[in-house]
Amino acid sequence: MTDKQEKATPKADEPRSVADVEDEPDAWEERINRTGCAAENAKLTDCWHETKDWRQCSAEMLAFQKCWKQNHNDDRTDMKDADKES
């Protein structure tokens, strides 16, 4: 490892900058990344933030739904719901 690489990664006892912490995915980002539809989700939420009207985001919603189904997320989330009911 080079000196530059060692300095780029803070050690456990070194303080971390706000930028370092903000660049790390939070729990929600990790969950959406695992769906395989993070890009579609970002486009959908960007549309809503720009328009404040879900009706104007139907193309983005359809793309997200298609991705969700192609990645079998219904199966994955159904199993989690079934566990909660038991």
C-alpha positions as CSV (number, residue, x, y, z in Angstrom):
1,M,0.0,0.0,0.0
2,T,1.3,3.5,-0.9
3,D,1.5,6.4,1.6
4,K,-1.3,8.1,-0.3
5,Q,-3.6,5.1,0.1
6,E,-2.8,4.9,3.8
7,K,-3.7,8.5,4.4
8,A,-6.9,8.2,2.5
9,T,-8.3,5.7,4.9
10,P,-8.6,7.0,8.5
11,K,-7.6,4.6,11.2
12,A,-10.2,3.7,13.9
13,D,-8.8,6.1,16.4
14,E,-8.5,9.1,14.0
15,P,-11.4,11.6,13.7
16,R,-13.3,11.4,10.5
17,S,-14.5,14.4,8.6
18,V,-18.1,15.2,7.9
19,A,-17.6,14.5,4.2
20,D,-16.3,11.0,5.0
21,V,-19.4,10.2,7.1
22,E,-21.8,11.7,4.5
23,D,-20.3,9.7,1.7
24,E,-21.0,6.4,3.5
25,P,-24.4,4.8,2.7
26,D,-26.9,4.9,5.5
27,A,-29.2,1.9,6.3
28,W,-31.9,3.1,3.8
29,E,-29.3,3.5,1.0
30,E,-28.0,0.0,1.7
31,R,-31.4,-1.5,1.5
32,I,-32.3,0.3,-1.7
33,N,-28.9,-0.7,-3.2
34,R,-29.7,-4.4,-2.4
35,T,-32.9,-4.2,-4.5
36,G,-30.8,-3.6,-7.6
37,C,-33.1,-0.6,-8.4
38,A,-31.1,2.3,-6.8
39,A,-30.9,4.2,-10.1
40,E,-34.6,3.9,-10.8
41,N,-35.4,4.9,-7.2
42,A,-33.2,8.0,-7.5
43,K,-34.9,9.0,-10.8
44,L,-38.3,8.5,-9.2
45,T,-37.5,10.5,-6.0
46,D,-35.8,13.2,-8.1
47,C,-39.0,13.5,-10.2
48,W,-41.1,13.9,-7.1
49,H,-38.8,16.5,-5.6
50,E,-38.9,18.5,-8.9
51,T,-42.7,18.3,-9.4
52,K,-44.2,17.5,-6.0
53,D,-46.8,15.5,-7.9
54,W,-46.5,11.7,-8.2
55,R,-48.9,11.8,-11.2
56,Q,-46.2,13.5,-13.2
57,C,-43.7,10.7,-12.4
58,S,-45.6,7.8,-13.9
59,A,-42.8,6.9,-16.3
60,E,-40.3,6.8,-13.5
61,M,-42.7,4.8,-11.3
62,L,-43.2,2.2,-14.1
63,A,-39.4,1.9,-14.6
64,F,-39.0,1.4,-10.8
65,Q,-41.8,-1.2,-10.7
66,K,-40.3,-3.1,-13.7
67,C,-36.9,-3.1,-12.1
68,W,-38.4,-4.3,-8.8
69,K,-40.1,-7.2,-10.4
70,Q,-37.1,-8.1,-12.6
71,N,-35.0,-8.3,-9.5
72,H,-37.6,-10.5,-7.7
73,N,-37.9,-8.1,-4.9
74,D,-41.6,-9.1,-4.4
75,D,-40.4,-12.6,-3.4
76,R,-37.8,-11.2,-1.1
77,T,-40.1,-8.8,0.7
78,D,-43.0,-11.3,0.8
79,M,-40.7,-13.6,2.8
80,K,-39.9,-10.8,5.3
81,D,-43.6,-10.0,5.8
82,A,-44.4,-13.7,6.3
83,D,-41.7,-13.9,9.1
84,K,-43.4,-10.9,10.9
85,E,-46.8,-12.7,10.9
86,S,-45.4,-15.9,12.4
